[in-house]
Amino acid sequence: MTYAFSKYHSNKDFDLKQLSAQKKKVEIQLEKLEERFAIGEIGQDLYQKYTQKFSDELIEIEQKIDFGQNGSSNLEKVTN
């Protein structure tokens, strides 16, 4: 049981790192989108479309991160 618990938390930490990296990538994409809109490279229609897309992605990633961080890390809580 201890092995399974350790393996689960090892994978969970890896998943959280991946999610954090994904979050940063989407934040950068959103920032670039805002810059392109500000200097007139893209129109308002594309800006709104992709702002919504990236915002939805951020919300989903943040929910996954919150869920992953709120899991139990106490072996006794898990096994009892």
Phi and psi restraints in degrees (range 20) as a CNS / XPLOR table:
assign (resid 1 and name C) (resid 2 and name N)
       (resid 2 and name CA) (resid 2 and name C) 1.0 -63.5 20.0 2
assign (resid 2 and name N) (resid 2 and name CA)
       (resid 2 and name C) (resid 3 and name N) 1.0 -39.5 20.0 2
assign (resid 2 and name C) (resid 3 and name N)
       (resid 3 and name CA) (resid 3 and name C) 1.0 -61.7 20.0 2
assign (resid 3 and name N) (resid 3 and name CA)
       (resid 3 and name C) (resid 4 and name N) 1.0 -47.0 20.0 2
assign (resid 3 and name C) (resid 4 and name N)
       (resid 4 and name CA) (resid 4 and name C) 1.0 -61.9 20.0 2
assign (resid 4 and name N) (resid 4 and name CA)
       (resid 4 and name C) (resid 5 and name N) 1.0 -41.2 20.0 2
assign (resid 4 and name C) (resid 5 and name N)
       (resid 5 and name CA) (resid 5 and name C) 1.0 -62.5 20.0 2
assign (resid 5 and name N) (resid 5 and name CA)
       (resid 5 and name C) (resid 6 and name N) 1.0 -47.0 20.0 2
assign (resid 5 and name C) (resid 6 and name N)
       (resid 6 and name CA) (resid 6 and name C) 1.0 -63.5 20.0 2
assign (resid 6 and name N) (resid 6 and name CA)
       (resid 6 and name C) (resid 7 and name N) 1.0 -41.9 20.0 2
assign (resid 6 and name C) (resid 7 and name N)
       (resid 7 and name CA) (resid 7 and name C) 1.0 -63.9 20.0 2
assign (resid 7 and name N) (resid 7 and name CA)
       (resid 7 and name C) (resid 8 and name N) 1.0 -42.1 20.0 2
assign (resid 7 and name C) (resid 8 and name N)
       (resid 8 and name CA) (resid 8 and name C) 1.0 -60.1 20.0 2
assign (resid 8 and name N) (resid 8 and name CA)
       (resid 8 and name C) (resid 9 and name N) 1.0 -46.9 20.0 2
assign (resid 8 and name C) (resid 9 and name N)
       (resid 9 and name CA) (resid 9 and name C) 1.0 -71.8 20.0 2
assign (resid 9 and name N) (resid 9 and name CA)
       (resid 9 and name C) (resid 10 and name N) 1.0 -29.6 20.0 2
assign (resid 9 and name C) (resid 10 and name N)
       (resid 10 and name CA) (resid 10 and name C) 1.0 -64.6 20.0 2
assign (resid 10 and name N) (resid 10 and name CA)
       (resid 10 and name C) (resid 11 and name N) 1.0 -44.5 20.0 2
assign (resid 10 and name C) (resid 11 and name N)
       (resid 11 and name CA) (resid 11 and name C) 1.0 -66.6 20.0 2
assign (resid 11 and name N) (resid 11 and name CA)
       (resid 11 and name C) (resid 12 and name N) 1.0 -38.4 20.0 2
assign (resid 11 and name C) (resid 12 and name N)
       (resid 12 and name CA) (resid 12 and name C) 1.0 -63.0 20.0 2
assign (resid 12 and name N) (resid 12 and name CA)
       (resid 12 and name C) (resid 13 and name N) 1.0 -42.6 20.0 2
assign (resid 12 and name C) (resid 13 and name N)
       (resid 13 and name CA) (resid 13 and name C) 1.0 -62.1 20.0 2
assign (resid 13 and name N) (resid 13 and name CA)
       (resid 13 and name C) (resid 14 and name N) 1.0 -41.5 20.0 2
assign (resid 13 and name C) (resid 14 and name N)
       (resid 14 and name CA) (resid 14 and name C) 1.0 -63.2 20.0 2
assign (resid 14 and name N) (resid 14 and name CA)
       (resid 14 and name C) (resid 15 and name N) 1.0 -44.4 20.0 2
assign (resid 14 and name C) (resid 15 and name N)
       (resid 15 and name CA) (resid 15 and name C) 1.0 -61.6 20.0 2
assign (resid 15 and name N) (resid 15 and name CA)
       (resid 15 and name C) (resid 16 and name N) 1.0 -41.6 20.0 2
assign (resid 15 and name C) (resid 16 and name N)
       (resid 16 and name CA) (resid 16 and name C) 1.0 -64.5 20.0 2
assign (resid 16 and name N) (resid 16 and name CA)
       (resid 16 and name C) (resid 17 and name N) 1.0 -37.6 20.0 2
assign (resid 16 and name C) (resid 17 and name N)
       (resid 17 and name CA) (resid 17 and name C) 1.0 -65.1 20.0 2
assign (resid 17 and name N) (resid 17 and name CA)
       (resid 17 and name C) (resid 18 and name N) 1.0 -41.9 20.0 2
assign (resid 17 and name C) (resid 18 and name N)
       (resid 18 and name CA) (resid 18 and name C) 1.0 -64.4 20.0 2
assign (resid 18 and name N) (resid 18 and name CA)
       (resid 18 and name C) (resid 19 and name N) 1.0 -42.8 20.0 2
assign (resid 18 and name C) (resid 19 and name N)
       (resid 19 and name CA) (resid 19 and name C) 1.0 -63.3 20.0 2
assign (resid 19 and name N) (resid 19 and name CA)
       (resid 19 and name C) (resid 20 and name N) 1.0 -39.9 20.0 2
assign (resid 19 and name C) (resid 20 and name N)
       (resid 20 and name CA) (resid 20 and name C) 1.0 -63.8 20.0 2
assign (resid 20 and name N) (resid 20 and name CA)
       (resid 20 and name C) (resid 21 and name N) 1.0 -39.1 20.0 2
assign (resid 20 and name C) (resid 21 and name N)
       (resid 21 and name CA) (resid 21 and name C) 1.0 -66.4 20.0 2
assign (resid 21 and name N) (resid 21 and name CA)
       (resid 21 and name C) (resid 22 and name N) 1.0 -41.1 20.0 2
assign (resid 21 and name C) (resid 22 and name N)
       (resid 22 and name CA) (resid 22 and name C) 1.0 -62.8 20.0 2
assign (resid 22 and name N) (resid 22 and name CA)
       (resid 22 and name C) (resid 23 and name N) 1.0 -41.9 20.0 2
assign (resid 22 and name C) (resid 23 and name N)
       (resid 23 and name CA) (resid 23 and name C) 1.0 -60.1 20.0 2
assign (resid 23 and name N) (resid 23 and name CA)
       (resid 23 and name C) (resid 24 and name N) 1.0 -46.3 20.0 2
assign (resid 23 and name C) (resid 24 and name N)
       (resid 24 and name CA) (resid 24 and name C) 1.0 -60.9 20.0 2
assign (resid 24 and name N) (resid 24 and name CA)
       (resid 24 and name C) (resid 25 and name N) 1.0 -41.7 20.0 2
assign (resid 24 and name C) (resid 25 and name N)
       (resid 25 and name CA) (resid 25 and name C) 1.0 -62.2 20.0 2
assign (resid 25 and name N) (resid 25 and name CA)
       (resid 25 and name C) (resid 26 and name N) 1.0 -43.9 20.0 2
assign (resid 25 and name C) (resid 26 and name N)
       (resid 26 and name CA) (resid 26 and name C) 1.0 -68.0 20.0 2
assign (resid 26 and name N) (resid 26 and name CA)
       (resid 26 and name C) (resid 27 and name N) 1.0 -38.5 20.0 2
assign (resid 26 and name C) (resid 27 and name N)
       (resid 27 and name CA) (resid 27 and name C) 1.0 -61.1 20.0 2
assign (resid 27 and name N) (resid 27 and name CA)
       (resid 27 and name C) (resid 28 and name N) 1.0 -40.0 20.0 2
assign (resid 27 and name C) (resid 28 and name N)
       (resid 28 and name CA) (resid 28 and name C) 1.0 -66.0 20.0 2
assign (resid 28 and name N) (resid 28 and name CA)
       (resid 28 and name C) (resid 29 and name N) 1.0 -42.0 20.0 2
assign (resid 28 and name C) (resid 29 and name N)
       (resid 29 and name CA) (resid 29 and name C) 1.0 -61.8 20.0 2
assign (resid 29 and name N) (resid 29 and name CA)
       (resid 29 and name C) (resid 30 and name N) 1.0 -41.5 20.0 2
assign (resid 29 and name C) (resid 30 and name N)
       (resid 30 and name CA) (resid 30 and name C) 1.0 -64.6 20.0 2
assign (resid 30 and name N) (resid 30 and name CA)
       (resid 30 and name C) (resid 31 and name N) 1.0 -40.8 20.0 2
assign (resid 30 and name C) (resid 31 and name N)
       (resid 31 and name CA) (resid 31 and name C) 1.0 -63.8 20.0 2
assign (resid 31 and name N) (resid 31 and name CA)
       (resid 31 and name C) (resid 32 and name N) 1.0 -43.1 20.0 2
assign (resid 31 and name C) (resid 32 and name N)
       (resid 32 and name CA) (resid 32 and name C) 1.0 -63.8 20.0 2
assign (resid 32 and name N) (resid 32 and name CA)
       (resid 32 and name C) (resid 33 and name N) 1.0 -38.8 20.0 2
assign (resid 32 and name C) (resid 33 and name N)
       (resid 33 and name CA) (resid 33 and name C) 1.0 -61.1 20.0 2
assign (resid 33 and name N) (resid 33 and name CA)
       (resid 33 and name C) (resid 34 and name N) 1.0 -44.0 20.0 2
assign (resid 33 and name C) (resid 34 and name N)
       (resid 34 and name CA) (resid 34 and name C) 1.0 -62.6 20.0 2
assign (resid 34 and name N) (resid 34 and name CA)
       (resid 34 and name C) (resid 35 and name N) 1.0 -40.7 20.0 2
assign (resid 34 and name C) (resid 35 and name N)
       (resid 35 and name CA) (resid 35 and name C) 1.0 -63.5 20.0 2
assign (resid 35 and name N) (resid 35 and name CA)
       (resid 35 and name C) (resid 36 and name N) 1.0 -44.8 20.0 2
assign (resid 35 and name C) (resid 36 and name N)
       (resid 36 and name CA) (resid 36 and name C) 1.0 -63.1 20.0 2
assign (resid 36 and name N) (resid 36 and name CA)
       (resid 36 and name C) (resid 37 and name N) 1.0 -37.0 20.0 2
assign (resid 36 and name C) (resid 37 and name N)
       (resid 37 and name CA) (resid 37 and name C) 1.0 -68.5 20.0 2
assign (resid 37 and name N) (resid 37 and name CA)
       (resid 37 and name C) (resid 38 and name N) 1.0 -41.9 20.0 2
assign (resid 37 and name C) (resid 38 and name N)
       (resid 38 and name CA) (resid 38 and name C) 1.0 -63.0 20.0 2
assign (resid 38 and name N) (resid 38 and name CA)
       (resid 38 and name C) (resid 39 and name N) 1.0 -35.1 20.0 2
assign (resid 38 and name C) (resid 39 and name N)
       (resid 39 and name CA) (resid 39 and name C) 1.0 -95.5 20.0 2
assign (resid 39 and name N) (resid 39 and name CA)
       (resid 39 and name C) (resid 40 and name N) 1.0 5.6 20.0 2
assign (resid 39 and name C) (resid 40 and name N)
       (resid 40 and name CA) (resid 40 and name C) 1.0 84.2 20.0 2
assign (resid 40 and name N) (resid 40 and name CA)
       (resid 40 and name C) (resid 41 and name N) 1.0 14.1 20.0 2
assign (resid 40 and name C) (resid 41 and name N)
       (resid 41 and name CA) (resid 41 and name C) 1.0 -72.3 20.0 2
assign (resid 41 and name N) (resid 41 and name CA)
       (resid 41 and name C) (resid 42 and name N) 1.0 -28.9 20.0 2
assign (resid 41 and name C) (resid 42 and name N)
       (resid 42 and name CA) (resid 42 and name C) 1.0 -129.8 20.0 2
assign (resid 42 and name N) (resid 42 and name CA)
       (resid 42 and name C) (resid 43 and name N) 1.0 156.1 20.0 2
assign (resid 42 and name C) (resid 43 and name N)
       (resid 43 and name CA) (resid 43 and name C) 1.0 -86.4 20.0 2
assign (resid 43 and name N) (resid 43 and name CA)
       (resid 43 and name C) (resid 44 and name N) 1.0 174.6 20.0 2
assign (resid 43 and name C) (resid 44 and name N)
       (resid 44 and name CA) (resid 44 and name C) 1.0 -64.7 20.0 2
assign (resid 44 and name N) (resid 44 and name CA)
       (resid 44 and name C) (resid 45 and name N) 1.0 -35.0 20.0 2
assign (resid 44 and name C) (resid 45 and name N)
       (resid 45 and name CA) (resid 45 and name C) 1.0 -62.8 20.0 2
assign (resid 45 and name N) (resid 45 and name CA)
       (resid 45 and name C) (resid 46 and name N) 1.0 -46.4 20.0 2
assign (resid 45 and name C) (resid 46 and name N)
       (resid 46 and name CA) (resid 46 and name C) 1.0 -67.7 20.0 2
assign (resid 46 and name N) (resid 46 and name CA)
       (resid 46 and name C) (resid 47 and name N) 1.0 -39.1 20.0 2
assign (resid 46 and name C) (resid 47 and name N)
       (resid 47 and name CA) (resid 47 and name C) 1.0 -58.9 20.0 2
assign (resid 47 and name N) (resid 47 and name CA)
       (resid 47 and name C) (resid 48 and name N) 1.0 -48.4 20.0 2
assign (resid 47 and name C) (resid 48 and name N)
       (resid 48 and name CA) (resid 48 and name C) 1.0 -65.9 20.0 2
assign (resid 48 and name N) (resid 48 and name CA)
       (resid 48 and name C) (resid 49 and name N) 1.0 -41.5 20.0 2
assign (resid 48 and name C) (resid 49 and name N)
       (resid 49 and name CA) (resid 49 and name C) 1.0 -58.8 20.0 2
assign (resid 49 and name N) (resid 49 and name CA)
       (resid 49 and name C) (resid 50 and name N) 1.0 -50.2 20.0 2
assign (resid 49 and name C) (resid 50 and name N)
       (resid 50 and name CA) (resid 50 and name C) 1.0 -80.5 20.0 2
assign (resid 50 and name N) (resid 50 and name CA)
       (resid 50 and name C) (resid 51 and name N) 1.0 -26.1 20.0 2
assign (resid 50 and name C) (resid 51 and name N)
       (resid 51 and name CA) (resid 51 and name C) 1.0 -62.4 20.0 2
assign (resid 51 and name N) (resid 51 and name CA)
       (resid 51 and name C) (resid 52 and name N) 1.0 -43.5 20.0 2
assign (resid 51 and name C) (resid 52 and name N)
       (resid 52 and name CA) (resid 52 and name C) 1.0 -64.2 20.0 2
assign (resid 52 and name N) (resid 52 and name CA)
       (resid 52 and name C) (resid 53 and name N) 1.0 -43.2 20.0 2
assign (resid 52 and name C) (resid 53 and name N)
       (resid 53 and name CA) (resid 53 and name C) 1.0 -60.0 20.0 2
assign (resid 53 and name N) (resid 53 and name CA)
       (resid 53 and name C) (resid 54 and name N) 1.0 -50.3 20.0 2
assign (resid 53 and name C) (resid 54 and name N)
       (resid 54 and name CA) (resid 54 and name C) 1.0 -68.5 20.0 2
assign (resid 54 and name N) (resid 54 and name CA)
       (resid 54 and name C) (resid 55 and name N) 1.0 -35.5 20.0 2
assign (resid 54 and name C) (resid 55 and name N)
       (resid 55 and name CA) (resid 55 and name C) 1.0 -65.3 20.0 2
assign (resid 55 and name N) (resid 55 and name CA)
       (resid 55 and name C) (resid 56 and name N) 1.0 -41.5 20.0 2
assign (resid 55 and name C) (resid 56 and name N)
       (resid 56 and name CA) (resid 56 and name C) 1.0 -62.3 20.0 2
assign (resid 56 and name N) (resid 56 and name CA)
       (resid 56 and name C) (resid 57 and name N) 1.0 -42.2 20.0 2
assign (resid 56 and name C) (resid 57 and name N)
       (resid 57 and name CA) (resid 57 and name C) 1.0 -61.6 20.0 2
assign (resid 57 and name N) (resid 57 and name CA)
       (resid 57 and name C) (resid 58 and name N) 1.0 -43.1 20.0 2
assign (resid 57 and name C) (resid 58 and name N)
       (resid 58 and name CA) (resid 58 and name C) 1.0 -61.7 20.0 2
assign (resid 58 and name N) (resid 58 and name CA)
       (resid 58 and name C) (resid 59 and name N) 1.0 -43.7 20.0 2
assign (resid 58 and name C) (resid 59 and name N)
       (resid 59 and name CA) (resid 59 and name C) 1.0 -61.0 20.0 2
assign (resid 59 and name N) (resid 59 and name CA)
       (resid 59 and name C) (resid 60 and name N) 1.0 -44.5 20.0 2
assign (resid 59 and name C) (resid 60 and name N)
       (resid 60 and name CA) (resid 60 and name C) 1.0 -62.7 20.0 2
assign (resid 60 and name N) (resid 60 and name CA)
       (resid 60 and name C) (resid 61 and name N) 1.0 -44.6 20.0 2
assign (resid 60 and name C) (resid 61 and name N)
       (resid 61 and name CA) (resid 61 and name C) 1.0 -64.3 20.0 2
assign (resid 61 and name N) (resid 61 and name CA)
       (resid 61 and name C) (resid 62 and name N) 1.0 -44.5 20.0 2
assign (resid 61 and name C) (resid 62 and name N)
       (resid 62 and name CA) (resid 62 and name C) 1.0 -62.8 20.0 2
assign (resid 62 and name N) (resid 62 and name CA)
       (resid 62 and name C) (resid 63 and name N) 1.0 -36.4 20.0 2
assign (resid 62 and name C) (resid 63 and name N)
       (resid 63 and name CA) (resid 63 and name C) 1.0 -65.3 20.0 2
assign (resid 63 and name N) (resid 63 and name CA)
       (resid 63 and name C) (resid 64 and name N) 1.0 -42.0 20.0 2
assign (resid 63 and name C) (resid 64 and name N)
       (resid 64 and name CA) (resid 64 and name C) 1.0 -64.2 20.0 2
assign (resid 64 and name N) (resid 64 and name CA)
       (resid 64 and name C) (resid 65 and name N) 1.0 -40.6 20.0 2
assign (resid 64 and name C) (resid 65 and name N)
       (resid 65 and name CA) (resid 65 and name C) 1.0 -64.1 20.0 2
assign (resid 65 and name N) (resid 65 and name CA)
       (resid 65 and name C) (resid 66 and name N) 1.0 -46.0 20.0 2
assign (resid 65 and name C) (resid 66 and name N)
       (resid 66 and name CA) (resid 66 and name C) 1.0 -60.3 20.0 2
assign (resid 66 and name N) (resid 66 and name CA)
       (resid 66 and name C) (resid 67 and name N) 1.0 -43.6 20.0 2
assign (resid 66 and name C) (resid 67 and name N)
       (resid 67 and name CA) (resid 67 and name C) 1.0 -62.9 20.0 2
assign (resid 67 and name N) (resid 67 and name CA)
       (resid 67 and name C) (resid 68 and name N) 1.0 -42.6 20.0 2
assign (resid 67 and name C) (resid 68 and name N)
       (resid 68 and name CA) (resid 68 and name C) 1.0 -67.3 20.0 2
assign (resid 68 and name N) (resid 68 and name CA)
       (resid 68 and name C) (resid 69 and name N) 1.0 -33.3 20.0 2
assign (resid 68 and name C) (resid 69 and name N)
       (resid 69 and name CA) (resid 69 and name C) 1.0 -79.7 20.0 2
assign (resid 69 and name N) (resid 69 and name CA)
       (resid 69 and name C) (resid 70 and name N) 1.0 -23.8 20.0 2
assign (resid 69 and name C) (resid 70 and name N)
       (resid 70 and name CA) (resid 70 and name C) 1.0 -90.2 20.0 2
assign (resid 70 and name N) (resid 70 and name CA)
       (resid 70 and name C) (resid 71 and name N) 1.0 2.1 20.0 2
assign (resid 70 and name C) (resid 71 and name N)
       (resid 71 and name CA) (resid 71 and name C) 1.0 -70.8 20.0 2
assign (resid 71 and name N) (resid 71 and name CA)
       (resid 71 and name C) (resid 72 and name N) 1.0 162.5 20.0 2
assign (resid 71 and name C) (resid 72 and name N)
       (resid 72 and name CA) (resid 72 and name C) 1.0 -75.4 20.0 2
assign (resid 72 and name N) (resid 72 and name CA)
       (resid 72 and name C) (resid 73 and name N) 1.0 136.6 20.0 2
assign (resid 72 and name C) (resid 73 and name N)
       (resid 73 and name CA) (resid 73 and name C) 1.0 -113.8 20.0 2
assign (resid 73 and name N) (resid 73 and name CA)
       (resid 73 and name C) (resid 74 and name N) 1.0 10.2 20.0 2
assign (resid 73 and name C) (resid 74 and name N)
       (resid 74 and name CA) (resid 74 and name C) 1.0 -104.9 20.0 2
assign (resid 74 and name N) (resid 74 and name CA)
       (resid 74 and name C) (resid 75 and name N) 1.0 114.7 20.0 2
assign (resid 74 and name C) (resid 75 and name N)
       (resid 75 and name CA) (resid 75 and name C) 1.0 -57.5 20.0 2
assign (resid 75 and name N) (resid 75 and name CA)
       (resid 75 and name C) (resid 76 and name N) 1.0 -39.6 20.0 2
assign (resid 75 and name C) (resid 76 and name N)
       (resid 76 and name CA) (resid 76 and name C) 1.0 -66.5 20.0 2
assign (resid 76 and name N) (resid 76 and name CA)
       (resid 76 and name C) (resid 77 and name N) 1.0 -35.9 20.0 2
assign (resid 76 and name C) (resid 77 and name N)
       (resid 77 and name CA) (resid 77 and name C) 1.0 -65.5 20.0 2
assign (resid 77 and name N) (resid 77 and name CA)
       (resid 77 and name C) (resid 78 and name N) 1.0 -38.5 20.0 2
assign (resid 77 and name C) (resid 78 and name N)
       (resid 78 and name CA) (resid 78 and name C) 1.0 -70.0 20.0 2
assign (resid 78 and name N) (resid 78 and name CA)
       (resid 78 and name C) (resid 79 and name N) 1.0 -39.1 20.0 2
assign (resid 78 and name C) (resid 79 and name N)
       (resid 79 and name CA) (resid 79 and name C) 1.0 -88.3 20.0 2
assign (resid 79 and name N) (resid 79 and name CA)
       (resid 79 and name C) (resid 80 and name N) 1.0 -15.1 20.0 2
